[in-house]
Amino acid sequence: MTEMWEVVSRLLTDSRYLVLATADRQGRPWATPVFFAARDEDRLVWVSAPDSRHSRNLAERPDVAITVFDSHAPIGGAEALYLEAAAGPADDFVEALTMLNARLPADKELSGDDLAPSGPLLAYSADVRRHFILIRGGDPRFDNVTDARTRVTRPSRKAPQ
């Protein structure tokens, strides 16, 4: 299980973009890529315009699905992380900016002036409820012919003895 959890950590660390899937009040889906930063495996942040379709959807329905993957992986070598989360405006925009700026080049860093109410963007966060990883078809650890997903959980830490 530890090996599988390491995929979660690695993909969140190595990837720059996630695909955010939202739905509006009527259930019409929308997916969009966003640049993100991860505080840990359970909290992700990004900035978006509050009037963008996915941001409006979040205001109506905070439940989201998120996918993180390396789009440059060779065919047959893909790894993917699937997340179920609740998302909305970040409670701590300073923390969100700090996390995002740590991943941005110096000339692209964000400031408080970029955020509402004076700026065009709002900081958002997703609190992850469940983690799943891709199990490629034919994986010898599983009895699967086609690609599948399996839920993974953080390994428990053993108490010191």
GUZAMAR-221873 format. One line per field, with one value per atom (N, C-alpha, C, O): residue number from 1; residue in three letters; atom name; x, y, z. Coordinates in Angstrom, 3 decimals, m for minus. Example, Ala and Ser with C-alpha at 12.3 -4.5 7.8 and 13.67 -1.06 7.14 Angstrom:
REM residues 2
k: (1  1  1  1  2  2  2  2)
r: (ALA  ALA  ALA  ALA  SER  SER  SER  SER)
a: (N  CA  C  O  N  CA  C  O)
xx: (13.190  12.300  13.200  14.236  12.850  13.670  12.900  13.409)
yy: (m5.690  m4.500  m3.300  m3.319  m2.250  m1.060  0.030  1.138)
zz: (7.800  7.800  7.800  8.465  7.080  7.140  7.870  8.039)
//
This chain:
REM residues 161
k: (1  1  1  1  2  2  2  2  3  3  3  3  4  4  4  4  5  5  5  5  6  6  6  6  7  7  7  7  8  8  8  8  9  9  9  9  10  10  10  10  11  11  11  11  12  12  12  12  13  13  13  13  14  14  14  14  15  15  15  15  16  16  16  16  17  17  17  17  18  18  18  18  19  19  19  19  20  20  20  20  21  21  21  21  22  22  22  22  23  23  23  23  24  24  24  24  25  25  25  25  26  26  26  26  27  27  27  27  28  28  28  28  29  29  29  29  30  30  30  30  31  31  31  31  32  32  32  32  33  33  33  33  34  34  34  34  35  35  35  35  36  36  36  36  37  37  37  37  38  38  38  38  39  39  39  39  40  40  40  40  41  41  41  41  42  42  42  42  43  43  43  43  44  44  44  44  45  45  45  45  46  46  46  46  47  47  47  47  48  48  48  48  49  49  49  49  50  50  50  50  51  51  51  51  52  52  52  52  53  53  53  53  54  54  54  54  55  55  55  55  56  56  56  56  57  57  57  57  58  58  58  58  59  59  59  59  60  60  60  60  61  61  61  61  62  62  62  62  63  63  63  63  64  64  64  64  65  65  65  65  66  66  66  66  67  67  67  67  68  68  68  68  69  69  69  69  70  70  70  70  71  71  71  71  72  72  72  72  73  73  73  73  74  74  74  74  75  75  75  75  76  76  76  76  77  77  77  77  78  78  78  78  79  79  79  79  80  80  80  80  81  81  81  81  82  82  82  82  83  83  83  83  84  84  84  84  85  85  85  85  86  86  86  86  87  87  87  87  88  88  88  88  89  89  89  89  90  90  90  90  91  91  91  91  92  92  92  92  93  93  93  93  94  94  94  94  95  95  95  95  96  96  96  96  97  97  97  97  98  98  98  98  99  99  99  99  100  100  100  100  101  101  101  101  102  102  102  102  103  103  103  103  104  104  104  104  105  105  105  105  106  106  106  106  107  107  107  107  108  108  108  108  109  109  109  109  110  110  110  110  111  111  111  111  112  112  112  112  113  113  113  113  114  114  114  114  115  115  115  115  116  116  116  116  117  117  117  117  118  118  118  118  119  119  119  119  120  120  120  120  121  121  121  121  122  122  122  122  123  123  123  123  124  124  124  124  125  125  125  125  126  126  126  126  127  127  127  127  128  128  128  128  129  129  129  129  130  130  130  130  131  131  131  131  132  132  132  132  133  133  133  133  134  134  134  134  135  135  135  135  136  136  136  136  137  137  137  137  138  138  138  138  139  139  139  139  140  140  140  140  141  141  141  141  142  142  142  142  143  143  143  143  144  144  144  144  145  145  145  145  146  146  146  146  147  147  147  147  148  148  148  148  149  149  149  149  150  150  150  150  151  151  151  151  152  152  152  152  153  153  153  153  154  154  154  154  155  155  155  155  156  156  156  156  157  157  157  157  158  158  158  158  159  159  159  159  160  160  160  160  161  161  161  161)
r: (MET  MET  MET  MET  THR  THR  THR  THR  GLU  GLU  GLU  GLU  MET  MET  MET  MET  TRP  TRP  TRP  TRP  GLU  GLU  GLU  GLU  VAL  VAL  VAL  VAL  VAL  VAL  VAL  VAL  SER  SER  SER  SER  ARG  ARG  ARG  ARG  LEU  LEU  LEU  LEU  LEU  LEU  LEU  LEU  THR  THR  THR  THR  ASP  ASP  ASP  ASP  SER  SER  SER  SER  ARG  ARG  ARG  ARG  TYR  TYR  TYR  TYR  LEU  LEU  LEU  LEU  VAL  VAL  VAL  VAL  LEU  LEU  LEU  LEU  ALA  ALA  ALA  ALA  THR  THR  THR  THR  ALA  ALA  ALA  ALA  ASP  ASP  ASP  ASP  ARG  ARG  ARG  ARG  GLN  GLN  GLN  GLN  GLY  GLY  GLY  GLY  ARG  ARG  ARG  ARG  PRO  PRO  PRO  PRO  TRP  TRP  TRP  TRP  ALA  ALA  ALA  ALA  THR  THR  THR  THR  PRO  PRO  PRO  PRO  VAL  VAL  VAL  VAL  PHE  PHE  PHE  PHE  PHE  PHE  PHE  PHE  ALA  ALA  ALA  ALA  ALA  ALA  ALA  ALA  ARG  ARG  ARG  ARG  ASP  ASP  ASP  ASP  GLU  GLU  GLU  GLU  ASP  ASP  ASP  ASP  ARG  ARG  ARG  ARG  LEU  LEU  LEU  LEU  VAL  VAL  VAL  VAL  TRP  TRP  TRP  TRP  VAL  VAL  VAL  VAL  SER  SER  SER  SER  ALA  ALA  ALA  ALA  PRO  PRO  PRO  PRO  ASP  ASP  ASP  ASP  SER  SER  SER  SER  ARG  ARG  ARG  ARG  HIS  HIS  HIS  HIS  SER  SER  SER  SER  ARG  ARG  ARG  ARG  ASN  ASN  ASN  ASN  LEU  LEU  LEU  LEU  ALA  ALA  ALA  ALA  GLU  GLU  GLU  GLU  ARG  ARG  ARG  ARG  PRO  PRO  PRO  PRO  ASP  ASP  ASP  ASP  VAL  VAL  VAL  VAL  ALA  ALA  ALA  ALA  ILE  ILE  ILE  ILE  THR  THR  THR  THR  VAL  VAL  VAL  VAL  PHE  PHE  PHE  PHE  ASP  ASP  ASP  ASP  SER  SER  SER  SER  HIS  HIS  HIS  HIS  ALA  ALA  ALA  ALA  PRO  PRO  PRO  PRO  ILE  ILE  ILE  ILE  GLY  GLY  GLY  GLY  GLY  GLY  GLY  GLY  ALA  ALA  ALA  ALA  GLU  GLU  GLU  GLU  ALA  ALA  ALA  ALA  LEU  LEU  LEU  LEU  TYR  TYR  TYR  TYR  LEU  LEU  LEU  LEU  GLU  GLU  GLU  GLU  ALA  ALA  ALA  ALA  ALA  ALA  ALA  ALA  ALA  ALA  ALA  ALA  GLY  GLY  GLY  GLY  PRO  PRO  PRO  PRO  ALA  ALA  ALA  ALA  ASP  ASP  ASP  ASP  ASP  ASP  ASP  ASP  PHE  PHE  PHE  PHE  VAL  VAL  VAL  VAL  GLU  GLU  GLU  GLU  ALA  ALA  ALA  ALA  LEU  LEU  LEU  LEU  THR  THR  THR  THR  MET  MET  MET  MET  LEU  LEU  LEU  LEU  ASN  ASN  ASN  ASN  ALA  ALA  ALA  ALA  ARG  ARG  ARG  ARG  LEU  LEU  LEU  LEU  PRO  PRO  PRO  PRO  ALA  ALA  ALA  ALA  ASP  ASP  ASP  ASP  LYS  LYS  LYS  LYS  GLU  GLU  GLU  GLU  LEU  LEU  LEU  LEU  SER  SER  SER  SER  GLY  GLY  GLY  GLY  ASP  ASP  ASP  ASP  ASP  ASP  ASP  ASP  LEU  LEU  LEU  LEU  ALA  ALA  ALA  ALA  PRO  PRO  PRO  PRO  SER  SER  SER  SER  GLY  GLY  GLY  GLY  PRO  PRO  PRO  PRO  LEU  LEU  LEU  LEU  LEU  LEU  LEU  LEU  ALA  ALA  ALA  ALA  TYR  TYR  TYR  TYR  SER  SER  SER  SER  ALA  ALA  ALA  ALA  ASP  ASP  ASP  ASP  VAL  VAL  VAL  VAL  ARG  ARG  ARG  ARG  ARG  ARG  ARG  ARG  HIS  HIS  HIS  HIS  PHE  PHE  PHE  PHE  ILE  ILE  ILE  ILE  LEU  LEU  LEU  LEU  ILE  ILE  ILE  ILE  ARG  ARG  ARG  ARG  GLY  GLY  GLY  GLY  GLY  GLY  GLY  GLY  ASP  ASP  ASP  ASP  PRO  PRO  PRO  PRO  ARG  ARG  ARG  ARG  PHE  PHE  PHE  PHE  ASP  ASP  ASP  ASP  ASN  ASN  ASN  ASN  VAL  VAL  VAL  VAL  THR  THR  THR  THR  ASP  ASP  ASP  ASP  ALA  ALA  ALA  ALA  ARG  ARG  ARG  ARG  THR  THR  THR  THR  ARG  ARG  ARG  ARG  VAL  VAL  VAL  VAL  THR  THR  THR  THR  ARG  ARG  ARG  ARG  PRO  PRO  PRO  PRO  SER  SER  SER  SER  ARG  ARG  ARG  ARG  LYS  LYS  LYS  LYS  ALA  ALA  ALA  ALA  PRO  PRO  PRO  PRO  GLN  GLN  GLN  GLN)
a: (N  CA  C  O  N  CA  C  O  N  CA  C  O  N  CA  C  O  N  CA  C  O  N  CA  C  O  N  CA  C  O  N  CA  C  O  N  CA  C  O  N  CA  C  O  N  CA  C  O  N  CA  C  O  N  CA  C  O  N  CA  C  O  N  CA  C  O  N  CA  C  O  N  CA  C  O  N  CA  C  O  N  CA  C  O  N  CA  C  O  N  CA  C  O  N  CA  C  O  N  CA  C  O  N  CA  C  O  N  CA  C  O  N  CA  C  O  N  CA  C  O  N  CA  C  O  N  CA  C  O  N  CA  C  O  N  CA  C  O  N  CA  C  O  N  CA  C  O  N  CA  C  O  N  CA  C  O  N  CA  C  O  N  CA  C  O  N  CA  C  O  N  CA  C  O  N  CA  C  O  N  CA  C  O  N  CA  C  O  N  CA  C  O  N  CA  C  O  N  CA  C  O  N  CA  C  O  N  CA  C  O  N  CA  C  O  N  CA  C  O  N  CA  C  O  N  CA  C  O  N  CA  C  O  N  CA  C  O  N  CA  C  O  N  CA  C  O  N  CA  C  O  N  CA  C  O  N  CA  C  O  N  CA  C  O  N  CA  C  O  N  CA  C  O  N  CA  C  O  N  CA  C  O  N  CA  C  O  N  CA  C  O  N  CA  C  O  N  CA  C  O  N  CA  C  O  N  CA  C  O  N  CA  C  O  N  CA  C  O  N  CA  C  O  N  CA  C  O  N  CA  C  O  N  CA  C  O  N  CA  C  O  N  CA  C  O  N  CA  C  O  N  CA  C  O  N  CA  C  O  N  CA  C  O  N  CA  C  O  N  CA  C  O  N  CA  C  O  N  CA  C  O  N  CA  C  O  N  CA  C  O  N  CA  C  O  N  CA  C  O  N  CA  C  O  N  CA  C  O  N  CA  C  O  N  CA  C  O  N  CA  C  O  N  CA  C  O  N  CA  C  O  N  CA  C  O  N  CA  C  O  N  CA  C  O  N  CA  C  O  N  CA  C  O  N  CA  C  O  N  CA  C  O  N  CA  C  O  N  CA  C  O  N  CA  C  O  N  CA  C  O  N  CA  C  O  N  CA  C  O  N  CA  C  O  N  CA  C  O  N  CA  C  O  N  CA  C  O  N  CA  C  O  N  CA  C  O  N  CA  C  O  N  CA  C  O  N  CA  C  O  N  CA  C  O  N  CA  C  O  N  CA  C  O  N  CA  C  O  N  CA  C  O  N  CA  C  O  N  CA  C  O  N  CA  C  O  N  CA  C  O  N  CA  C  O  N  CA  C  O  N  CA  C  O  N  CA  C  O  N  CA  C  O  N  CA  C  O  N  CA  C  O  N  CA  C  O  N  CA  C  O  N  CA  C  O  N  CA  C  O  N  CA  C  O  N  CA  C  O  N  CA  C  O  N  CA  C  O  N  CA  C  O  N  CA  C  O  N  CA  C  O  N  CA  C  O  N  CA  C  O  N  CA  C  O  N  CA  C  O  N  CA  C  O  N  CA  C  O  N  CA  C  O  N  CA  C  O  N  CA  C  O  N  CA  C  O  N  CA  C  O  N  CA  C  O  N  CA  C  O  N  CA  C  O  N  CA  C  O  N  CA  C  O)
xx: (0.825  0.000  0.863  0.505  2.003  2.880  3.333  3.367  3.684  4.116  3.019  3.306  1.789  0.687  0.444  0.127  0.587  0.402  1.490  1.243  2.680  3.775  3.436  3.935  2.597  2.152  1.360  1.510  0.527  m0.257  0.684  0.560  1.610  2.547  3.363  3.525  3.878  4.727  3.961  4.455  2.769  2.007  1.630  1.652  1.288  0.957  2.186  2.071  3.340  4.575  5.069  5.495  5.010  5.605  4.702  5.200  3.408  2.475  2.197  2.183  1.982  1.679  0.195  m0.309  m0.485  m1.890  m2.747  m2.312  m3.955  m4.961  m6.145  m6.297  m6.973  m8.221  m9.321  m9.524  m10.023  m11.081  m12.423  m12.758  m13.190  m14.516  m15.568  m15.607  m16.417  m17.492  m18.822  m18.851  m19.898  m21.221  m22.041  m21.884  m22.917  m23.779  m24.998  m25.104  m25.898  m27.076  m27.905  m28.481  m27.969  m28.750  m27.967  m28.498  m26.707  m25.903  m25.103  m24.486  m25.095  m24.305  m22.816  m22.393  m22.025  m20.610  m19.744  m20.076  m18.624  m17.616  m16.268  m16.124  m15.284  m13.927  m12.965  m13.096  m12.009  m11.045  m9.692  m9.629  m8.607  m7.284  m6.969  m7.287  m6.345  m5.885  m4.504  m4.215  m3.655  m2.367  m2.661  m3.553  m1.926  m2.254  m0.997  0.100  m1.181  m0.160  m0.838  m2.020  m0.078  m0.599  0.088  1.315  m0.726  m0.154  0.319  1.384  m0.487  m0.202  m1.142  m1.727  m1.295  m2.156  m3.642  m4.467  m3.985  m5.396  m5.881  m7.069  m4.995  m5.413  m4.683  m3.453  m5.454  m4.924  m5.452  m6.558  m4.658  m5.087  m4.812  m3.926  m5.588  m5.406  m6.074  m6.768  m5.865  m6.588  m7.350  m6.882  m8.520  m9.359  m10.180  m10.354  m10.675  m11.616  m12.930  m13.424  m13.510  m14.762  m15.928  m16.913  m15.826  m16.915  m16.676  m17.472  m15.593  m15.368  m16.426  m16.997  m16.675  m17.729  m17.495  m18.428  m16.260  m16.008  m16.147  m16.590  m15.776  m15.936  m17.407  m17.822  m18.194  m19.646  m20.253  m21.125  m19.786  m20.283  m19.950  m20.781  m18.732  m18.342  m19.237  m19.529  m19.671  m20.553  m21.887  m22.534  m22.303  m23.569  m23.407  m24.275  m22.297  m22.064  m20.595  m19.756  m20.255  m18.845  m18.205  m16.981  m18.988  m18.415  m17.734  m18.328  m16.480  m15.712  m14.997  m14.815  m14.601  m13.684  m12.446  m12.543  m11.293  m10.017  m9.187  m9.158  m8.513  m7.573  m6.226  m6.144  m5.173  m3.805  m3.042  m3.078  m2.346  m1.601  m0.522  m0.565  0.440  1.500  1.080  1.050  0.756  0.281  1.406  1.139  2.643  3.771  4.205  5.160  3.525  3.893  3.697  2.752  4.587  4.430  3.178  2.730  2.635  1.474  1.819  2.859  0.942  1.161  1.948  2.123  2.427  3.222  2.565  3.212  1.306  0.611  0.397  0.203  0.438  0.012  m1.013  m0.897  m2.005  m3.026  m3.540  m3.584  m3.924  m4.497  m5.887  m6.067  m6.863  m8.251  m8.653  m8.415  m9.260  m9.614  m11.084  m11.628  m11.712  m13.035  m12.811  m12.118  m13.400  m13.120  m14.291  m15.226  m14.219  m15.121  m14.250  m13.160  m14.737  m13.919  m14.721  m15.951  m13.980  m14.579  m13.503  m12.317  m13.898  m12.900  m12.015  m12.493  m10.718  m9.756  m9.991  m10.285  m9.857  m9.982  m8.821  m8.988  m7.635  m6.418  m5.743  m4.945  m6.060  m5.518  m4.016  m3.327  m3.492  m2.044  m1.327  m0.329  m1.827  m1.239  m1.336  m0.373  m2.484  m2.659  m1.652  m1.028  m1.484  m0.515  0.904  1.690  1.233  2.572  2.834  3.907  1.869  2.013  2.150  3.016  1.300  1.347  2.642  3.273  3.038  4.249  5.501  6.480  5.486  6.628  6.821  7.901  5.780  5.840  5.948  6.158  5.808  5.817  7.192  7.922  7.543  8.762  8.600  7.483  9.719  9.675  8.880  8.180  8.968  8.265  6.771  6.051  6.303  4.876  4.204  3.025  4.930  4.372  3.141  3.022  2.241  0.994  1.180  2.039  0.366  0.372  m1.060  m2.006  m1.204  m2.545  m3.351  m4.581  m2.660  m3.355  m4.005  m4.882  m3.579  m4.173  m5.504  m6.280  m5.759  m6.953  m8.074  m7.850  m9.289  m10.476  m10.336  m9.726  m10.860  m11.819  m11.188  m11.885  m9.904  m9.326  m8.843  m8.824  m8.453  m7.930  m8.953  m10.048  m8.586  m9.535  m9.655  m10.514  m8.814  m8.772  m9.213  m9.212  m9.590  m9.940  m9.153  m9.004  m8.655  m7.955  m8.993  m9.932  m8.808  m9.702  m8.896  m7.688  m9.586  m8.950  m9.900  m11.121  m9.301  m10.069  m9.592  m8.395  m10.533  m10.253  m10.583  m11.745  m9.562  m9.715  m10.329  m9.897  m11.344  m12.027  m11.535  m11.400  m11.267  m10.848  m9.811  m9.863  m8.870  m7.793  m7.899  m8.136  m7.724  m7.717  m6.528  m6.159  m5.937  m4.885  m5.240  m6.007  m4.657  m4.849  m4.087  m2.921  m4.754  m4.114  m4.197  m5.277  m3.066  m3.054  m3.454  m3.167  m4.113  m4.504  m3.304  m2.249  m3.466  m2.392  m1.411  m0.381  m1.711  m0.823  m0.743  m1.773  0.478  0.597  0.118  m0.113  m0.034  m0.514  m2.027  m2.571  m2.705  m4.164  m4.623  m3.870  m5.847  m6.414  m7.287  m8.507  m6.639  m7.402  m6.816  m5.608  m7.698  m7.289  m7.275  m6.409  m8.227  m8.325  m7.916  m7.803  m7.703  m7.373  m8.482  m9.660  m8.094  m9.051  m8.504  m7.380  m9.298  m8.869  m9.035  m9.915  m8.160  m8.296  m8.126  m7.300  m8.920  m8.817  m7.566  m7.240  m6.867  m5.687  m5.864  m6.493  m5.301  m5.353  m3.942  m3.058  m3.759  m2.459  m2.102  m2.906  m0.897  m0.501  m0.458  m0.059  m0.865  m0.829  0.618  1.427  0.906  2.257  2.311  1.430  3.339  3.495  4.011  4.889  3.454  3.886  5.296  5.634  6.141  7.500  7.467  6.597  8.421  8.444  9.528  9.691)
yy: (m1.200  0.000  1.256  2.250  1.226  2.396  2.775  3.956  1.775  2.025  2.728  3.631  2.325  2.939  4.370  5.244  4.622  5.973  6.905  8.093  6.376  7.186  7.758  8.824  7.070  7.590  8.881  9.834  8.915  10.109  11.277  12.333  11.086  12.149  12.606  13.807  11.664  12.011  12.788  13.797  12.332  13.039  14.451  15.379  14.624  15.970  16.874  18.079  16.310  17.095  17.423  18.547  16.445  16.605  17.292  17.842  17.276  17.825  19.298  19.748  20.027  21.451  21.753  22.757  20.893  21.136  19.974  18.823  20.293  19.289  19.575  20.683  18.572  18.757  18.765  17.790  19.886  20.094  19.855  20.525  18.902  18.603  19.119  18.732  19.997  20.582  20.328  19.818  20.686  20.602  21.787  22.255  22.263  23.376  22.853  21.654  23.732  23.371  22.280  21.432  22.297  21.294  20.003  19.052  19.966  18.763  18.715  17.692  19.797  19.819  19.881  20.788  18.923  18.859  19.861  20.300  20.209  21.067  20.648  20.452  20.509  20.159  21.220  21.686  21.589  22.604  22.340  21.894  22.613  22.496  23.753  24.865  23.571  24.719  24.415  23.279  25.438  25.345  25.230  25.913  24.378  24.161  23.962  23.780  24.000  23.620  22.756  22.928  21.832  20.952  21.277  21.300  21.529  21.679  20.321  20.193  19.317  17.916  17.103  17.638  15.834  14.989  15.272  14.747  16.100  16.345  17.770  18.049  18.677  20.069  20.608  20.644  21.028  21.609  23.029  23.327  23.915  25.301  25.739  25.209  26.714  27.331  28.698  29.033  29.477  30.742  30.705  30.141  31.306  31.388  32.655  33.240  33.062  34.184  33.714  32.646  34.491  34.050  33.933  33.255  34.585  34.498  33.425  33.293  32.656  31.554  30.475  30.397  29.658  28.653  27.705  27.402  27.231  26.276  26.952  26.318  28.216  28.933  29.159  29.016  29.507  29.655  28.323  28.271  27.233  25.906  25.583  25.029  25.929  25.672  26.412  25.910  27.612  28.381  27.663  27.823  26.874  26.151  24.736  24.239  24.094  22.701  22.538  22.526  22.413  22.314  20.947  20.832  19.919  18.602  18.600  19.000  18.145  18.123  16.791  16.042  16.523  15.430  16.073  17.048  15.527  16.071  14.921  13.834  15.174  14.206  14.889  16.017  14.198  14.680  13.579  12.419  13.948  12.956  13.660  14.875  12.884  13.394  13.187  12.056  14.269  14.151  13.793  13.522  13.789  13.431  11.974  11.538  11.230  9.825  9.044  9.301  8.095  7.286  6.407  6.063  6.058  5.172  3.889  3.274  3.506  2.324  2.601  1.703  3.840  4.169  5.207  5.774  5.454  6.512  6.153  4.993  7.193  7.117  8.228  9.291  7.979  9.007  8.928  7.868  10.088  10.239  10.820  11.816  10.201  10.660  11.033  10.273  12.195  12.677  13.060  13.618  12.759  13.281  14.321  14.062  15.512  16.603  17.549  17.502  18.417  19.561  20.795  20.898  21.725  22.891  24.174  24.179  25.260  26.579  27.607  27.281  28.840  29.875  29.454  28.903  29.722  29.346  30.158  31.352  29.502  30.179  31.127  32.174  30.751  31.514  31.837  31.045  32.999  33.332  33.580  33.387  34.000  34.212  32.870  32.767  31.847  30.512  30.023  29.467  30.224  29.790  30.477  29.818  31.785  32.506  32.026  31.872  31.793  31.312  29.958  29.738  29.063  27.737  27.830  27.179  28.635  28.768  29.440  28.997  30.508  31.228  30.374  30.599  29.406  28.505  27.650  27.101  27.540  26.720  27.561  27.019  28.872  29.759  30.394  30.623  30.679  31.454  32.848  33.351  33.468  34.774  35.806  36.620  35.793  36.810  36.530  37.332  35.401  35.035  34.990  34.649  35.328  35.225  36.115  37.169  35.660  36.367  37.256  37.007  38.283  39.142  39.316  38.912  39.916  40.194  41.074  41.024  41.886  42.752  41.964  42.479  40.715  39.866  39.271  38.779  39.324  38.675  39.662  40.846  39.129  39.921  40.411  39.712  41.549  42.327  43.278  43.719  43.615  44.570  43.903  44.540  42.630  41.942  41.014  40.829  40.425  39.600  38.149  37.420  37.716  36.304  36.059  36.964  34.818  34.380  33.106  32.267  32.953  31.727  30.682  30.974  29.465  28.351  27.221  27.110  26.391  25.197  24.014  24.164  22.846  21.596  20.744  20.513  20.285  19.353  17.957  17.631  17.146  15.827  14.858  14.762  14.146  13.146  11.728  10.903  11.459  10.120  10.223  11.115  9.293  9.211  7.876  6.836  7.914  6.715  6.822  7.921  5.693  5.725  4.767  3.819  5.049  4.216  2.909  2.898  1.827  0.523  0.134  m0.151  0.123  m0.174  m1.619  m2.514  m1.825  m3.170  m4.096  m3.727  m5.300  m6.271  m6.110  m6.784  m5.224  m5.046  m6.380  m6.927  m6.915  m8.245  m8.309  m9.398  m7.146  m7.148  m7.327  m7.615  m7.154  m7.203  m8.118  m8.410  m8.559  m9.418  m8.564  m8.727  m7.641  m6.750  m6.768  m6.642  m6.926  m6.914  m5.476  m5.103  m4.682  m3.294  m2.357  m2.772  m1.106  m0.112  m0.036  m0.200  0.212  0.326  1.342  1.824  1.653  2.536  1.782  0.935  2.119  1.543  2.651  3.550  2.568  3.559  3.288  2.138  4.362  4.240  5.163  6.217  4.742  5.549  5.704  4.889  6.742  7.025  5.866  5.470  5.327  4.246  4.768  5.906  3.938  4.350  4.353  3.512  5.299  5.384  4.526  4.586  3.744  2.880  3.723  4.570  3.475  4.187  3.758  2.579  4.722  4.346  3.389  3.474  2.488  1.492  1.782  1.043)
zz: (0.000  0.000  0.000  m0.632  0.705  0.749  m0.645  m0.990  m1.455  m2.828  m3.627  m4.413  m3.435  m4.169  m3.682  m4.489  m2.383  m1.857  m2.394  m2.598  m2.620  m3.151  m4.522  m4.881  m5.294  m6.593  m6.376  m7.139  m5.348  m5.026  m4.771  m5.392  m3.867  m3.510  m4.707  m4.924  m5.487  m6.624  m7.690  m8.193  m8.035  m9.069  m8.621  m9.430  m7.353  m6.865  m6.843  m7.064  m6.583  m6.550  m7.958  m8.227  m8.845  m10.173  m11.188  m12.170  m10.984  m11.973  m11.716  m10.570  m12.768  m12.645  m12.829  m12.327  m13.538  m13.846  m13.380  m13.366  m13.005  m12.719  m13.630  m14.145  m13.821  m14.548  m13.496  m12.773  m13.430  m12.450  m13.125  m14.101  m12.606  m13.140  m12.171  m11.003  m12.679  m11.889  m12.601  m13.721  m11.948  m12.575  m12.092  m10.964  m12.966  m12.571  m11.816  m11.557  m11.470  m10.664  m11.333  m10.651  m12.671  m13.407  m13.643  m14.217  m13.202  m13.364  m14.653  m14.950  m15.432  m16.662  m16.295  m15.578  m16.783  m16.394  m17.144  m18.244  m16.519  m17.126  m16.570  m15.364  m17.440  m17.009  m17.538  m18.670  m16.711  m17.104  m16.459  m15.314  m17.186  m16.572  m15.766  m16.188  m14.612  m13.819  m13.252  m12.874  m13.195  m12.526  m11.033  m10.530  m10.318  m8.910  m8.080  m8.608  m6.789  m5.815  m4.764  m4.466  m4.212  m3.168  m1.853  m1.769  m0.816  0.530  1.014  1.618  0.739  1.038  0.168  m0.774  0.463  m0.378  m0.206  m0.954  0.776  1.078  0.802  0.967  0.386  0.139  m1.085  m1.120  m2.091  m3.317  m3.450  m3.000  m4.071  m4.266  m5.702  m6.371  m6.156  m7.463  m7.429  m6.469  m8.470  m8.621  m9.928  m10.918  m9.927  m11.120  m11.040  m9.972  m12.181  m12.222  m11.611  m11.973  m10.688  m10.060  m11.036  m10.745  m12.188  m13.160  m14.221  m15.152  m14.096  m15.036  m14.781  m13.693  m15.786  m15.681  m14.510  m13.767  m14.336  m13.247  m11.880  m10.922  m11.782  m10.503  m10.185  m9.035  m11.188  m10.971  m10.561  m9.693  m11.193  m10.818  m9.360  m8.641  m8.925  m7.533  m6.550  m5.465  m6.936  m6.057  m5.870  m4.836  m6.860  m6.782  m6.234  m5.516  m6.575  m6.192  m5.836  m6.737  m4.575  m4.189  m4.442  m4.376  m4.726  m4.984  m6.350  m7.351  m6.379  m7.619  m7.771  m6.810  m8.993  m9.298  m9.901  m10.646  m9.580  m10.045  m10.585  m10.009  m11.700  m12.251  m12.419  m12.906  m12.011  m12.174  m12.898  m12.488  m13.981  m14.757  m15.570  m15.762  m16.042  m16.894  m18.339  m18.823  m19.026  m20.409  m21.385  m22.556  m20.925  m21.781  m21.614  m22.258  m20.772  m20.554  m21.851  m22.598  m22.117  m23.326  m23.229  m22.136  m24.371  m24.408  m23.642  m23.875  m22.738  m21.921  m20.649  m19.825  m20.473  m19.297  m18.407  m17.527  m18.626  m17.892  m16.430  m16.067  m15.606  m14.216  m14.050  m14.661  m13.228  m13.013  m11.591  m10.967  m11.112  m9.782  m9.959  m10.660  m9.326  m9.371  m7.951  m7.012  m7.797  m6.468  m6.414  m7.367  m5.302  m4.978  m3.899  m2.916  m4.079  m3.152  m3.055  m3.854  m2.050  m1.917  m2.129  m1.567  m2.940  m3.282  m3.144  m3.195  m2.968  m2.869  m2.606  m2.621  m2.365  m2.072  m0.904  0.088  m1.037  0.000  1.264  1.204  2.400  3.687  3.940  4.565  3.447  3.714  2.382  1.881  1.809  0.494  0.553  m0.449  1.696  1.829  1.700  0.987  2.380  2.264  0.819  0.290  0.179  m1.211  m2.124  m2.954  m1.986  m2.823  m2.561  m3.496  m1.320  m0.975  m1.632  m2.193  m1.564  m2.160  m3.672  m4.258  m4.310  m5.761  m6.208  m7.168  m5.516  m5.904  m5.769  m6.481  m4.875  m4.727  m5.982  m6.204  m6.792  m8.018  m9.280  m10.366  m9.155  m10.322  m10.522  m9.558  m11.782  m12.014  m11.409  m11.288  m11.030  m10.352  m11.130  m10.528  m12.450  m13.241  m13.405  m14.000  m12.881  m12.972  m11.607  m11.515  m10.548  m9.204  m9.043  m9.667  m8.195  m7.907  m6.685  m5.840  m6.611  m5.424  m4.951  m5.627  m3.797  m3.275  m4.212  m4.211  m5.019  m5.983  m7.110  m7.804  m7.297  m8.334  m7.894  m8.714  m6.578  m6.034  m5.757  m5.507  m5.813  m5.476  m4.035  m3.226  m3.686  m4.461  m5.475  m6.389  m5.357  m6.308  m7.590  m8.643  m7.519  m8.693  m9.320  m8.788  m10.469  m11.229  m10.767  m11.264  m9.828  m9.464  m8.032  m7.198  m7.768  m6.429  m6.153  m7.042  m4.951  m4.563  m4.159  m3.418  m4.658  m4.359  m3.734  m3.938  m2.974  m2.431  m2.551  m2.575  m2.624  m2.642  m1.480  m1.310  m0.694  0.398  m0.107  m0.349  m0.260  m0.859  0.141  1.289  m0.325  0.496  0.201  1.105  m1.088  m1.502  m2.606  m3.453  m2.576  m3.557  m4.293  m3.677  m5.604  m6.432  m7.387  m7.801  m7.734  m8.747  m9.872  m9.699  m11.028  m12.209  m12.043  m11.647  m12.348  m12.436  m13.906  m14.423  m14.563  m15.996  m16.255  m15.460  m17.371  m17.774  m17.829  m18.346  m17.295  m17.288  m16.144  m16.116  m15.194  m14.042  m13.302  m12.905  m13.110  m12.489  m11.036  m10.511  m10.380  m8.988  m8.909  m7.842  m10.049  m10.063  m11.188  m12.117  m11.090  m12.123  m13.034  m13.076  m13.770  m14.635  m16.044  m16.239  m17.004  m18.405  m18.922  m19.712  m18.476  m18.912  m17.767  m16.613  m18.112  m17.090  m16.048  m16.365  m14.818  m13.713  m12.722  m12.862  m11.743  m10.650  m9.346  m9.194  m8.408  m7.074  m6.049  m6.209  m5.000  m3.933  m3.120  m2.822  m2.763  m1.915  m0.716  m0.804  0.389  1.600  2.149  1.884  2.899  3.515  4.447  5.292  4.289  5.200  6.639  6.888  7.557  8.955  9.422  9.029  10.250  10.818  12.064  12.922  12.147  13.320  14.481  14.315  15.639  16.838  17.198  17.088  17.637  18.035  19.219  20.086  19.235  20.308  21.297  22.268)
//
